[in-house]
Each structure stands twice: as C-alpha cells, then as structure tokens.
Amino acid sequence: MAAKKKTAAKKSAKKSARRPAARKSAKKSTRKAAKKRTPSAAFMKAMQPDSALGAVVGNSAIPRTEVVKKVWAYIRRNGLQDSKNKRNVNADEKLRAVFGKSTVNMFEMMKLINKHLS
C-alpha cells in the first residue's frame, strides 16, 4: 500500500513539473506589454472647427480626439448631462448651434460634431 502512495506522489510531481504555472503567467504579461496601441494618424490629424464649434472648443486647429475631450469638458463644466439618463446631453445655446437640437444621445454626438470640422 505504501508503494501505491509513492507512485501517486511521483505522478503528481511529474505533472506539475511539465506545466509550471510561473512560466505561463510570465508569457501573458510580456504579450500585454508588447501590444501597446498607437493612435491612428487619421485621429491625430488637426482639424479646423467652424465658428459654431469654435465657440465651445476654441478656434485653433486640433485633432478630433481633443475636440471630443473639450466638448465633454464643456458638458461637465456646465452640468449639461441629463440627470436621469446619463447618455443624453441637454444642449445649451452654444451646443444647440452645433447639434441642431436640444437633446442629443452621446453616441450620435460625434456624428454631429464631425459636420463642423474641416
């Protein structure tokens, strides 16, 4: 009976030696470090806002990503996000000139902003 216990212990030791857990986790961490995303050149191209959008984000040429950041900063600074449905933005006079309506869903907001960039 003691011989059976020893062989079972040897088999489990062999299995753990074949699959070291430390090696697997080290591979995953190096993969994540190697896959750092770089922004697309199209997003980083400086775009010129028209006068309506320029009243919100400024009149200098800036990338689309920065335009969205500045619009969201304006929305939060002025408390324009709907309190019940956070996905909606209640536009004030400046944003109503950009959006063309008083309430905009945040998913359609970028489509409406793109019309004011050239």
N, CA, C and O atoms as a GROMACS GRO file, in nm:
protein
  472
    1MET      N    1   0.081  -0.118   0.000
    1MET     CA    2   0.000   0.000   0.000
    1MET      C    3   0.087   0.126   0.000
    1MET      O    4   0.053   0.225  -0.064
    2ALA      N    5   0.197   0.122   0.070
    2ALA     CA    6   0.288   0.236   0.074
    2ALA      C    7   0.348   0.260  -0.063
    2ALA      O    8   0.377   0.374  -0.098
    3ALA      N    9   0.367   0.155  -0.140
    3ALA     CA   10   0.424   0.168  -0.274
    3ALA      C   11   0.328   0.243  -0.366
    3ALA      O   12   0.371   0.321  -0.450
    4LYS      N   13   0.196   0.218  -0.350
    4LYS     CA   14   0.097   0.288  -0.432
    4LYS      C   15   0.096   0.436  -0.401
    4LYS      O   16   0.083   0.518  -0.493
    5LYS      N   17   0.110   0.474  -0.276
    5LYS     CA   18   0.111   0.615  -0.238
    5LYS      C   19   0.232   0.686  -0.297
    5LYS      O   20   0.223   0.801  -0.340
    6LYS      N   21   0.348   0.616  -0.298
    6LYS     CA   22   0.469   0.677  -0.353
    6LYS      C   23   0.456   0.698  -0.503
    6LYS      O   24   0.498   0.802  -0.554
    7THR      N   25   0.398   0.601  -0.576
    7THR     CA   26   0.384   0.617  -0.721
    7THR      C   27   0.285   0.728  -0.754
    7THR      O   28   0.304   0.801  -0.851
    8ALA      N   29   0.180   0.743  -0.675
    8ALA     CA   30   0.084   0.850  -0.697
    8ALA      C   31   0.150   0.986  -0.674
    8ALA      O   32   0.125   1.081  -0.747
    9ALA      N   33   0.235   0.994  -0.572
    9ALA     CA   34   0.305   1.118  -0.544
    9ALA      C   35   0.403   1.152  -0.656
    9ALA      O   36   0.419   1.269  -0.691
   10LYS      N   37   0.469   1.049  -0.712
   10LYS     CA   38   0.562   1.072  -0.823
   10LYS      C   39   0.489   1.121  -0.946
   10LYS      O   40   0.537   1.211  -1.015
   11LYS      N   41   0.371   1.063  -0.976
   11LYS     CA   42   0.294   1.104  -1.093
   11LYS      C   43   0.249   1.249  -1.081
   11LYS      O   44   0.258   1.325  -1.178
   12SER      N   45   0.202   1.289  -0.965
   12SER     CA   46   0.157   1.427  -0.948
   12SER      C   47   0.276   1.524  -0.954
   12SER      O   48   0.261   1.636  -1.002
   13ALA      N   49   0.392   1.482  -0.909
   13ALA     CA   50   0.511   1.566  -0.917
   13ALA      C   51   0.553   1.583  -1.062
   13ALA      O   52   0.597   1.691  -1.102
   14LYS      N   53   0.540   1.475  -1.143
   14LYS     CA   54   0.576   1.483  -1.285
   14LYS      C   55   0.481   1.578  -1.358
   14LYS      O   56   0.526   1.656  -1.443
   15LYS      N   57   0.350   1.573  -1.328
   15LYS     CA   58   0.254   1.660  -1.393
   15LYS      C   59   0.283   1.806  -1.362
   15LYS      O   60   0.279   1.890  -1.452
   16SER      N   61   0.312   1.837  -1.238
   16SER     CA   62   0.340   1.976  -1.203
   16SER      C   63   0.472   2.023  -1.262
   16SER      O   64   0.489   2.143  -1.287
   17ALA      N   65   0.566   1.933  -1.284
   17ALA     CA   66   0.693   1.971  -1.345
   17ALA      C   67   0.675   2.000  -1.493
   17ALA      O   68   0.746   2.083  -1.550
   18ARG      N   69   0.579   1.932  -1.558
   18ARG     CA   70   0.555   1.955  -1.701
   18ARG      C   71   0.490   2.091  -1.726
   18ARG      O   72   0.518   2.154  -1.828
   19ARG      N   73   0.404   2.137  -1.636
   19ARG     CA   74   0.330   2.261  -1.657
   19ARG      C   75   0.358   2.361  -1.546
   19ARG      O   76   0.276   2.374  -1.455
   20PRO      N   77   0.468   2.429  -1.550
   20PRO     CA   78   0.493   2.527  -1.443
   20PRO      C   79   0.402   2.649  -1.461
   20PRO      O   80   0.396   2.706  -1.570
   21ALA      N   81   0.335   2.688  -1.358
   21ALA     CA   82   0.241   2.799  -1.363
   21ALA      C   83   0.313   2.933  -1.381
   21ALA      O   84   0.259   3.024  -1.444
   22ALA      N   85   0.431   2.946  -1.327
   22ALA     CA   86   0.504   3.073  -1.334
   22ALA      C   87   0.540   3.107  -1.478
   22ALA      O   88   0.536   3.224  -1.515
   23ARG      N   89   0.573   3.010  -1.558
   23ARG     CA   90   0.612   3.035  -1.696
   23ARG      C   91   0.493   3.085  -1.777
   23ARG      O   92   0.509   3.176  -1.858
   24LYS      N   93   0.375   3.030  -1.757
   24LYS     CA   94   0.258   3.072  -1.831
   24LYS      C   95   0.223   3.216  -1.799
   24LYS      O   96   0.194   3.294  -1.891
   25SER      N   97   0.224   3.255  -1.674
   25SER     CA   98   0.188   3.392  -1.639
   25SER      C   99   0.293   3.491  -1.689
   25SER      O  100   0.259   3.605  -1.722
   26ALA      N  101   0.417   3.450  -1.695
   26ALA     CA  102   0.521   3.540  -1.746
   26ALA      C  103   0.500   3.566  -1.895
   26ALA      O  104   0.522   3.678  -1.941
   27LYS      N  105   0.457   3.465  -1.971
   27LYS     CA  106   0.432   3.485  -2.113
   27LYS      C  107   0.317   3.583  -2.136
   27LYS      O  108   0.326   3.668  -2.224
   28LYS      N  109   0.211   3.572  -2.059
   28LYS     CA  110   0.098   3.660  -2.076
   28LYS      C  111   0.134   3.804  -2.047
   28LYS      O  112   0.090   3.894  -2.119
   29SER      N  113   0.214   3.828  -1.945
   29SER     CA  114   0.249   3.965  -1.911
   29SER      C  115   0.338   4.028  -2.018
   29SER      O  116   0.328   4.149  -2.042
   30THR      N  117   0.425   3.951  -2.083
   30THR     CA  118   0.508   4.009  -2.189
   30THR      C  119   0.426   4.036  -2.313
   30THR      O  120   0.455   4.130  -2.387
   31ARG      N  121   0.324   3.956  -2.339
   31ARG     CA  122   0.237   3.983  -2.454
   31ARG      C  123   0.162   4.112  -2.436
   31ARG      O  124   0.149   4.189  -2.532
   32LYS      N  125   0.112   4.138  -2.317
   32LYS     CA  126   0.037   4.260  -2.293
   32LYS      C  127   0.127   4.382  -2.309
   32LYS      O  128   0.082   4.485  -2.360
   33ALA      N  129   0.250   4.372  -2.266
   33ALA     CA  130   0.341   4.485  -2.277
   33ALA      C  131   0.378   4.512  -2.423
   33ALA      O  132   0.403   4.627  -2.460
   34ALA      N  133   0.381   4.409  -2.505
   34ALA     CA  134   0.420   4.425  -2.644
   34ALA      C  135   0.307   4.481  -2.730
   34ALA      O  136   0.334   4.536  -2.837
   35LYS      N  137   0.181   4.470  -2.686
   35LYS     CA  138   0.068   4.514  -2.766
   35LYS      C  139   0.021   4.654  -2.730
   35LYS      O  140  -0.100   4.677  -2.724
   36LYS      N  141   0.108   4.746  -2.707
   36LYS     CA  142   0.068   4.882  -2.676
   36LYS      C  143   0.011   4.947  -2.801
   36LYS      O  144   0.072   4.943  -2.908
   37ARG      N  145  -0.108   5.006  -2.787
   37ARG     CA  146  -0.178   5.063  -2.902
   37ARG      C  147  -0.121   5.199  -2.937
   37ARG      O  148  -0.086   5.278  -2.849
   38THR      N  149  -0.112   5.225  -3.064
   38THR     CA  150  -0.072   5.357  -3.111
   38THR      C  151  -0.193   5.420  -3.179
   38THR      O  152  -0.267   5.350  -3.248
   39PRO      N  153  -0.215   5.548  -3.160
   39PRO     CA  154  -0.332   5.611  -3.221
   39PRO      C  155  -0.319   5.618  -3.372
   39PRO      O  156  -0.210   5.629  -3.427
   40SER      N  157  -0.433   5.611  -3.439
   40SER     CA  158  -0.437   5.619  -3.583
   40SER      C  159  -0.400   5.760  -3.627
   40SER      O  160  -0.431   5.858  -3.558
   41ALA      N  161  -0.334   5.770  -3.740
   41ALA     CA  162  -0.292   5.901  -3.790
   41ALA      C  163  -0.413   5.987  -3.826
   41ALA      O  164  -0.407   6.109  -3.817
   42ALA      N  165  -0.523   5.923  -3.867
   42ALA     CA  166  -0.643   5.999  -3.903
   42ALA      C  167  -0.703   6.069  -3.783
   42ALA      O  168  -0.756   6.180  -3.795
   43PHE      N  169  -0.695   6.007  -3.665
   43PHE     CA  170  -0.748   6.070  -3.545
   43PHE      C  171  -0.659   6.184  -3.498
   43PHE      O  172  -0.708   6.279  -3.436
   44MET      N  173  -0.531   6.177  -3.528
   44MET     CA  174  -0.438   6.278  -3.479
   44MET      C  175  -0.422   6.396  -3.575
   44MET      O  176  -0.352   6.492  -3.543
   45LYS      N  177  -0.487   6.390  -3.692
   45LYS     CA  178  -0.479   6.500  -3.788
   45LYS      C  179  -0.553   6.622  -3.733
   45LYS      O  180  -0.666   6.611  -3.686
   46ALA      N  181  -0.489   6.736  -3.739
   46ALA     CA  182  -0.550   6.858  -3.688
   46ALA      C  183  -0.664   6.903  -3.780
   46ALA      O  184  -0.645   6.914  -3.901
   47MET      N  185  -0.780   6.926  -3.722
   47MET     CA  186  -0.898   6.969  -3.797
   47MET      C  187  -0.937   7.109  -3.751
   47MET      O  188  -0.919   7.145  -3.634
   48GLN      N  189  -0.990   7.187  -3.843
   48GLN     CA  190  -1.029   7.324  -3.812
   48GLN      C  191  -1.179   7.329  -3.781
   48GLN      O  192  -1.260   7.299  -3.869
   49PRO      N  193  -1.218   7.367  -3.659
   49PRO     CA  194  -1.361   7.378  -3.627
   49PRO      C  195  -1.420   7.505  -3.688
   49PRO      O  196  -1.351   7.606  -3.701
   50ASP      N  197  -1.549   7.499  -3.725
   50ASP     CA  198  -1.614   7.619  -3.776
   50ASP      C  199  -1.650   7.711  -3.659
   50ASP      O  200  -1.615   7.681  -3.545
   51SER      N  201  -1.717   7.821  -3.685
   51SER     CA  202  -1.741   7.921  -3.580
   51SER      C  203  -1.834   7.869  -3.470
   51SER      O  204  -1.815   7.903  -3.354
   52ALA      N  205  -1.934   7.786  -3.505
   52ALA     CA  206  -2.026   7.734  -3.404
   52ALA      C  207  -1.954   7.641  -3.306
   52ALA      O  208  -1.971   7.654  -3.185
   53LEU      N  209  -1.876   7.549  -3.358
   53LEU     CA  210  -1.800   7.458  -3.272
   53LEU      C  211  -1.683   7.530  -3.206
   53LEU      O  212  -1.644   7.496  -3.094
   54GLY      N  213  -1.628   7.631  -3.273
   54GLY     CA  214  -1.518   7.709  -3.217
   54GLY      C  215  -1.558   7.784  -3.091
   54GLY      O  216  -1.473   7.812  -3.006
   55ALA      N  217  -1.686   7.816  -3.077
   55ALA     CA  218  -1.733   7.883  -2.956
   55ALA      C  219  -1.725   7.791  -2.835
   55ALA      O  220  -1.718   7.838  -2.721
   56VAL      N  221  -1.724   7.660  -2.858
   56VAL     CA  222  -1.718   7.563  -2.748
   56VAL      C  223  -1.576   7.517  -2.723
   56VAL      O  224  -1.533   7.513  -2.608
   57VAL      N  225  -1.500   7.483  -2.830
   57VAL     CA  226  -1.368   7.422  -2.812
   57VAL      C  227  -1.252   7.514  -2.845
   57VAL      O  228  -1.136   7.479  -2.820
   58GLY      N  229  -1.278   7.629  -2.901
   58GLY     CA  230  -1.171   7.720  -2.940
   58GLY      C  231  -1.155   7.718  -3.092
   58GLY      O  232  -1.200   7.625  -3.158
   59ASN      N  233  -1.092   7.821  -3.146
   59ASN     CA  234  -1.083   7.835  -3.291
   59ASN      C  235  -0.956   7.778  -3.353
   59ASN      O  236  -0.941   7.783  -3.475
   60SER      N  237  -0.865   7.725  -3.273
   60SER     CA  238  -0.741   7.671  -3.329
   60SER      C  239  -0.765   7.530  -3.381
   60SER      O  240  -0.857   7.462  -3.337
   61ALA      N  241  -0.683   7.487  -3.476
   61ALA     CA  242  -0.692   7.353  -3.534
   61ALA      C  243  -0.642   7.250  -3.433
   61ALA      O  244  -0.529   7.260  -3.385
   62ILE      N  245  -0.726   7.152  -3.402
   62ILE     CA  246  -0.691   7.047  -3.306
   62ILE      C  247  -0.742   6.913  -3.357
   62ILE      O  248  -0.834   6.910  -3.439
   63PRO      N  249  -0.684   6.801  -3.311
   63PRO     CA  250  -0.731   6.668  -3.354
   63PRO      C  251  -0.874   6.639  -3.304
   63PRO      O  252  -0.921   6.698  -3.207
   64ARG      N  253  -0.940   6.547  -3.374
   64ARG     CA  254  -1.077   6.511  -3.337
   64ARG      C  255  -1.086   6.457  -3.195
   64ARG      O  256  -1.184   6.482  -3.125
   65THR      N  257  -0.984   6.383  -3.153
   65THR     CA  258  -0.987   6.328  -3.017
   65THR      C  259  -0.988   6.439  -2.913
   65THR      O  260  -1.057   6.429  -2.811
   66GLU      N  261  -0.914   6.545  -2.938
   66GLU     CA  262  -0.911   6.659  -2.846
   66GLU      C  263  -1.042   6.736  -2.851
   66GLU      O  264  -1.086   6.792  -2.751
   67VAL      N  265  -1.105   6.741  -2.969
   67VAL     CA  266  -1.235   6.808  -2.981
   67VAL      C  267  -1.336   6.740  -2.890
   67VAL      O  268  -1.410   6.806  -2.818
   68VAL      N  269  -1.340   6.607  -2.894
   68VAL     CA  270  -1.435   6.532  -2.812
   68VAL      C  271  -1.406   6.555  -2.663
   68VAL      O  272  -1.498   6.572  -2.584
   69LYS      N  273  -1.277   6.554  -2.626
   69LYS     CA  274  -1.241   6.578  -2.487
   69LYS      C  275  -1.289   6.716  -2.441
   69LYS      O  276  -1.341   6.731  -2.331
   70LYS      N  277  -1.269   6.816  -2.526
   70LYS     CA  278  -1.308   6.953  -2.489
   70LYS      C  279  -1.460   6.968  -2.484
   70LYS      O  280  -1.511   7.040  -2.398
   71VAL      N  281  -1.531   6.900  -2.574
   71VAL     CA  282  -1.677   6.907  -2.570
   71VAL      C  283  -1.729   6.843  -2.442
   71VAL      O  284  -1.819   6.897  -2.378
   72TRP      N  285  -1.673   6.727  -2.404
   72TRP     CA  286  -1.716   6.662  -2.280
   72TRP      C  287  -1.679   6.746  -2.158
   72TRP      O  288  -1.754   6.751  -2.061
   73ALA      N  289  -1.565   6.812  -2.161
   73ALA     CA  290  -1.528   6.900  -2.050
   73ALA      C  291  -1.627   7.016  -2.039
   73ALA      O  292  -1.664   7.056  -1.929
   74TYR      N  293  -1.669   7.070  -2.153
   74TYR     CA  294  -1.768   7.178  -2.155
   74TYR      C  295  -1.901   7.128  -2.100
   74TYR      O  296  -1.967   7.199  -2.023
   75ILE      N  297  -1.942   7.007  -2.138
   75ILE     CA  298  -2.069   6.950  -2.092
   75ILE      C  299  -2.066   6.931  -1.940
   75ILE      O  300  -2.162   6.966  -1.872
   76ARG      N  301  -1.958   6.877  -1.888
   76ARG     CA  302  -1.948   6.853  -1.744
   76ARG      C  303  -1.936   6.984  -1.665
   76ARG      O  304  -1.994   6.998  -1.558
   77ARG      N  305  -1.860   7.079  -1.721
   77ARG     CA  306  -1.840   7.207  -1.652
   77ARG      C  307  -1.972   7.283  -1.638
   77ARG      O  308  -1.995   7.349  -1.536
   78ASN      N  309  -2.060   7.273  -1.739
   78ASN     CA  310  -2.186   7.345  -1.737
   78ASN      C  311  -2.303   7.259  -1.689
   78ASN      O  312  -2.417   7.307  -1.687
   79GLY      N  313  -2.278   7.135  -1.651
   79GLY     CA  314  -2.384   7.048  -1.599
   79GLY      C  315  -2.491   7.016  -1.701
   79GLY      O  316  -2.610   7.018  -1.668
   80LEU      N  317  -2.452   6.986  -1.824
   80LEU     CA  318  -2.548   6.963  -1.931
   80LEU      C  319  -2.586   6.817  -1.950
   80LEU      O  320  -2.674   6.786  -2.030
   81GLN      N  321  -2.521   6.727  -1.878
   81GLN     CA  322  -2.555   6.585  -1.891
   81GLN      C  323  -2.687   6.561  -1.819
   81GLN      O  324  -2.707   6.609  -1.707
   82ASP      N  325  -2.779   6.485  -1.882
   82ASP     CA  326  -2.909   6.459  -1.826
   82ASP      C  327  -2.894   6.381  -1.695
   82ASP      O  328  -2.818   6.285  -1.689
   83SER      N  329  -2.967   6.420  -1.592
   83SER     CA  330  -2.951   6.357  -1.461
   83SER      C  331  -3.013   6.218  -1.455
   83SER      O  332  -2.963   6.132  -1.384
   84LYS      N  333  -3.120   6.193  -1.528
   84LYS     CA  334  -3.186   6.062  -1.527
   84LYS      C  335  -3.121   5.966  -1.625
   84LYS      O  336  -3.093   5.851  -1.590
   85ASN      N  337  -3.097   6.009  -1.747
   85ASN     CA  338  -3.035   5.926  -1.850
   85ASN      C  339  -2.900   5.987  -1.884
   85ASN      O  340  -2.893   6.083  -1.962
   86LYS      N  341  -2.793   5.933  -1.828
   86LYS     CA  342  -2.660   5.992  -1.842
   86LYS      C  343  -2.608   5.988  -1.987
   86LYS      O  344  -2.510   6.055  -2.019
   87ARG      N  345  -2.672   5.910  -2.073
   87ARG     CA  346  -2.628   5.904  -2.213
   87ARG      C  347  -2.675   6.024  -2.294
   87ARG      O  348  -2.627   6.046  -2.405
   88ASN      N  349  -2.766   6.100  -2.240
   88ASN     CA  350  -2.818   6.216  -2.312
   88ASN      C  351  -2.753   6.344  -2.264
   88ASN      O  352  -2.716   6.358  -2.147
   89VAL      N  353  -2.739   6.437  -2.357
   89VAL     CA  354  -2.682   6.569  -2.327
   89VAL      C  355  -2.790   6.672  -2.359
   89VAL      O  356  -2.843   6.674  -2.470
   90ASN      N  357  -2.821   6.758  -2.263
   90ASN     CA  358  -2.915   6.868  -2.283
   90ASN      C  359  -2.835   6.989  -2.328
   90ASN      O  360  -2.760   7.046  -2.249
   91ALA      N  361  -2.851   7.028  -2.453
   91ALA     CA  362  -2.768   7.133  -2.512
   91ALA      C  363  -2.812   7.271  -2.465
   91ALA      O  364  -2.931   7.298  -2.450
   92ASP      N  365  -2.713   7.358  -2.442
   92ASP     CA  366  -2.741   7.499  -2.419
   92ASP      C  367  -2.735   7.570  -2.554
   92ASP      O  368  -2.734   7.503  -2.658
   93GLU      N  369  -2.730   7.703  -2.555
   93GLU     CA  370  -2.734   7.777  -2.682
   93GLU      C  371  -2.614   7.746  -2.772
   93GLU      O  372  -2.629   7.729  -2.892
   94LYS      N  373  -2.495   7.739  -2.712
   94LYS     CA  374  -2.375   7.712  -2.791
   94LYS      C  375  -2.378   7.572  -2.851
   94LYS      O  376  -2.347   7.555  -2.969
   95LEU      N  377  -2.416   7.473  -2.772
   95LEU     CA  378  -2.420   7.336  -2.824
   95LEU      C  379  -2.539   7.313  -2.917
   95LEU      O  380  -2.532   7.228  -3.006
   96ARG      N  381  -2.648   7.386  -2.898
   96ARG     CA  382  -2.762   7.372  -2.986
   96ARG      C  383  -2.725   7.418  -3.128
   96ARG      O  384  -2.778   7.365  -3.226
   97ALA      N  385  -2.635   7.516  -3.138
   97ALA     CA  386  -2.588   7.559  -3.270
   97ALA      C  387  -2.504   7.450  -3.336
   97ALA      O  388  -2.502   7.441  -3.459
   98VAL      N  389  -2.435   7.368  -3.258
   98VAL     CA  390  -2.353   7.260  -3.311
   98VAL      C  391  -2.439   7.138  -3.342
   98VAL      O  392  -2.427   7.079  -3.450
   99PHE      N  393  -2.526   7.099  -3.250
   99PHE     CA  394  -2.603   6.976  -3.264
   99PHE      C  395  -2.726   6.994  -3.351
   99PHE      O  396  -2.765   6.901  -3.421
  100GLY      N  397  -2.789   7.110  -3.348
  100GLY     CA  398  -2.910   7.133  -3.424
  100GLY      C  399  -3.036   7.092  -3.351
  100GLY      O  400  -3.146   7.106  -3.406
  101LYS      N  401  -3.026   7.042  -3.229
  101LYS     CA  402  -3.142   7.005  -3.148
  101LYS      C  403  -3.107   7.019  -3.001
  101LYS      O  404  -2.990   7.035  -2.965
  102SER      N  405  -3.208   7.012  -2.916
  102SER     CA  406  -3.184   7.041  -2.775
  102SER      C  407  -3.134   6.921  -2.694
  102SER      O  408  -3.063   6.941  -2.596
  103THR      N  409  -3.168   6.797  -2.733
  103THR     CA  410  -3.122   6.678  -2.662
  103THR      C  411  -3.055   6.585  -2.761
  103THR      O  412  -3.110   6.554  -2.866
  104VAL      N  413  -2.934   6.540  -2.725
  104VAL     CA  414  -2.855   6.455  -2.814
  104VAL      C  415  -2.805   6.335  -2.734
  104VAL      O  416  -2.762   6.349  -2.620
  105ASN      N  417  -2.812   6.218  -2.796
  105ASN     CA  418  -2.756   6.097  -2.739
  105ASN      C  419  -2.605   6.102  -2.760
  105ASN      O  420  -2.560   6.150  -2.864
  106MET      N  421  -2.527   6.055  -2.663
  106MET     CA  422  -2.381   6.068  -2.674
  106MET      C  423  -2.324   5.986  -2.790
  106MET      O  424  -2.213   6.013  -2.835
  107PHE      N  425  -2.399   5.886  -2.838
  107PHE     CA  426  -2.350   5.806  -2.949
  107PHE      C  427  -2.364   5.880  -3.083
  107PHE      O  428  -2.285   5.857  -3.174
  108GLU      N  429  -2.463   5.966  -3.094
  108GLU     CA  430  -2.479   6.042  -3.218
  108GLU      C  431  -2.406   6.177  -3.213
  108GLU      O  432  -2.400   6.249  -3.312
  109MET      N  433  -2.352   6.209  -3.097
  109MET     CA  434  -2.286   6.338  -3.078
  109MET      C  435  -2.166   6.355  -3.171
  109MET      O  436  -2.147   6.462  -3.228
  110MET      N  437  -2.084   6.250  -3.186
  110MET     CA  438  -1.965   6.262  -3.270
  110MET      C  439  -2.002   6.283  -3.417
  110MET      O  440  -1.934   6.355  -3.489
  111LYS      N  441  -2.109   6.219  -3.460
  111LYS     CA  442  -2.154   6.236  -3.598
  111LYS      C  443  -2.194   6.382  -3.623
  111LYS      O  444  -2.166   6.438  -3.729
  112LEU      N  445  -2.259   6.443  -3.526
  112LEU     CA  446  -2.299   6.582  -3.541
  112LEU      C  447  -2.181   6.676  -3.530
  112LEU      O  448  -2.179   6.781  -3.595
  113ILE      N  449  -2.082   6.641  -3.449
  113ILE     CA  450  -1.963   6.726  -3.436
  113ILE      C  451  -1.879   6.722  -3.563
  113ILE      O  452  -1.823   6.824  -3.603
  114ASN      N  453  -1.870   6.606  -3.627
  114ASN     CA  454  -1.789   6.592  -3.749
  114ASN      C  455  -1.834   6.684  -3.861
  114ASN      O  456  -1.754   6.721  -3.947
  115LYS      N  457  -1.961   6.720  -3.863
  115LYS     CA  458  -2.012   6.812  -3.966
  115LYS      C  459  -1.951   6.951  -3.952
  115LYS      O  460  -1.950   7.028  -4.049
  116HIS      N  461  -1.902   6.984  -3.834
  116HIS     CA  462  -1.847   7.117  -3.808
  116HIS      C  463  -1.694   7.120  -3.813
  116HIS      O  464  -1.632   7.221  -3.779
  117LEU      N  465  -1.632   7.010  -3.856
  117LEU     CA  466  -1.486   7.006  -3.868
  117LEU      C  467  -1.448   6.998  -4.015
  117LEU      O  468  -1.513   6.929  -4.093
  118SER      N  469  -1.342   7.069  -4.051
  118SER     CA  470  -1.292   7.062  -4.190
  118SER      C  471  -1.142   7.059  -4.193
  118SER      O  472  -1.082   7.053  -4.300
   0.00000   0.00000   0.00000
